[in-house]
C-alpha cells in the first residue's frame, strides 16, 4: 500500500508540481502511522531534488525568494495556530481557504505574479502547509498561468527548502527515528520512477491542460481536507 501510494503520488506531483502528500500521507496513516511525518518528509526531499534538477532552467529565482520570505513566517504562524486550535478546526479552515482560492481563480481576473502576490502566497502556503499539509495549492494557483516548467521547478525549490527546514526542526526536537528515515529511503526509488512517469504528461499538460489540472486537483485537495475535518 505504501509503495503504490508513493508511486501514484510521485506521478501526480511529477506532472502537476504538487500533490504527492495528498496520496502518501493518508496511505501511511492507515498502514504505518508511526512512520509519519518523517518518512513523508524524506520522500518530499527526494522528489523535490529530482524535479528541480530536471527543470532548473525554468526556475523563477526572484519569485522563489519572495515565496520563501513569506513561507517562513507563515510556517511560524501555522505552528502557533496548531498549538492553540484543534486539528479539526485547522483542517476545516485550511480546506476552506484553498477552496475559496480555487473559486476565486475561476471567477476573477488573472492574478498578477509579482513580489506582493508571491509574498502573500508564501505566507498562505506556510500556514496551510503547516496546519493541514496542503502547502502546494496556494503556490500552484498563483502560477497557474505560467509555463508548466516554471510551475514545477519553482514549487520544487520551495518544497525543497521547506521540507529540509521541517526535517531539521524535527531532528533538533529528537523526533527523527532511524526506521522512519529508512522507510523514506526505501521508498525513494519509487519516487524517482513516479516522477519520471509524471514527466510523460508534461507535453500534454503544457498544451492547455495544466491550469485545469491544477484547479481540479487543488479543489480535490481542499474537499478531501474538509471531509476529513467533518468526520
Steps between C-alpha positions, in 0.01 A plus 500: 500500500778742591690420181195545276406829670856627460510418130157653429574809709838553335341466156245768585760737642737428214233610253327789680771620739318413825269241653714207619421548869128488426548136400788378717396652835155332519647168384782502756262619772294188426773235487811653664396797716823479701690599183339846488608767442870423451460240222280735297743788550785278380297414188430870448871573495556228241238617252582870545865439417409292194247750364725800559794325333288418195353850443734734691537714187141623541525586871360841596789591731378847593150371561637216711672749730170682561313172552751383760493843667129441555510125563734519800282736710192324365632170635563662838144632506374159393693332783353748748149435369560125533590555865182692585234342278364151448603292199141493375472878499838537331414257221164666443654848481786393274266310269260795483782742418634286214150434363426873510824563307395249234157663461659845486741380231206392286277803558750789525752653257851356478699576815833663407813313605709766671689541830190597702292203383796262529557614858133452590489160328809399697334601828178314415699195388695501825185520711296240308797271452584498870140479618361243256777382268370681189769758433521435126160624371544870596827518305370297206190719475712816486720356222219322313538722190878462483675230292484153653876479540499823704222374726666166563854628557398793720274286717770232521754755626252638754417149622868405518580788735181449701542126549868537588408751771225270628738202518766708678243626752376149573858377537579771755185403689610137504203383292696338215528123528731276299213273388307800366797622298574150369140460384522832316826398338359158413203657321717764329561290184124495444502879529756509220295263283179691569664833428633375167155359418348839579730668252332304221193718557690831475450558128129419520442713812700791363271517196222663701413231754734603782277776639188278508709228663626739767150632571340156516768344718518803732122484542518126563766559764286761673188282493697202634626705793148633569358145498772385741410787731130414482546135592 
